Amino acid sequence: MKIMIFLSWVSALFLLMISTLSGCSSVKPWEKQNLAKPEMTFEGDRLDSGYSEHIYGSKEAASGGAGVGGGGCGCN
């Protein structure tokens, strides 16, 4: 019984280690051009992100609502 528990822990640790190490890969210099594309940024479209910030600020009824805690509703 203890051997089964030990083997299950070892196999779980091994799977965790393998899945963690698979994410450690280096990017070759000729592949960096793909990562520099505008589609790869968190804000791919400046117009769309500006529009979303405007809507968020309007809903909060406060100027600069994107970076300030609290809003026009009185909640923090």
LINURJO-V255543 format. One record per backbone hydrogen bond with DSSP energy under -0.5 kcal/mol. CO is the residue of the C=O (numbers start at 1). NH is the residue of the N-H. E is the energy in kcal/mol with one decimal. If there is no record, write none. Layout:
# LINURJO-V255543
CO:NH:E
CO:NH:E
This chain:
# LINURJO-V255543
1:5:-1.8
2:6:-2.4
3:7:-2.7
4:8:-2.1
5:9:-2.2
6:10:-2.4
7:11:-2.5
8:12:-2.2
9:13:-2.4
10:14:-2.5
11:15:-2.5
12:16:-2.2
13:17:-2.5
14:18:-2.5
15:19:-2.4
16:20:-1.9
17:21:-2.4
18:22:-1.4
20:23:-1.0
21:24:-1.1
23:25:-1.4
26:28:-0.5
28:31:-1.6
28:32:-0.7
29:32:-0.7
31:34:-1.1
31:35:-0.7
32:36:-1.0
34:37:-0.7
37:40:-1.6
38:41:-1.3
42:44:-0.6
44:46:-0.6
45:49:-2.3
46:50:-2.5
47:51:-2.2
48:52:-2.4
49:53:-2.3
50:54:-2.0
51:55:-2.3
52:56:-2.4
53:57:-2.6
54:58:-2.2
55:59:-2.3
56:60:-1.9
57:61:-0.9
57:62:-1.3
60:72:-3.1
62:65:-0.9
64:67:-1.1
64:68:-0.8
71:74:-0.9
75:71:-0.9
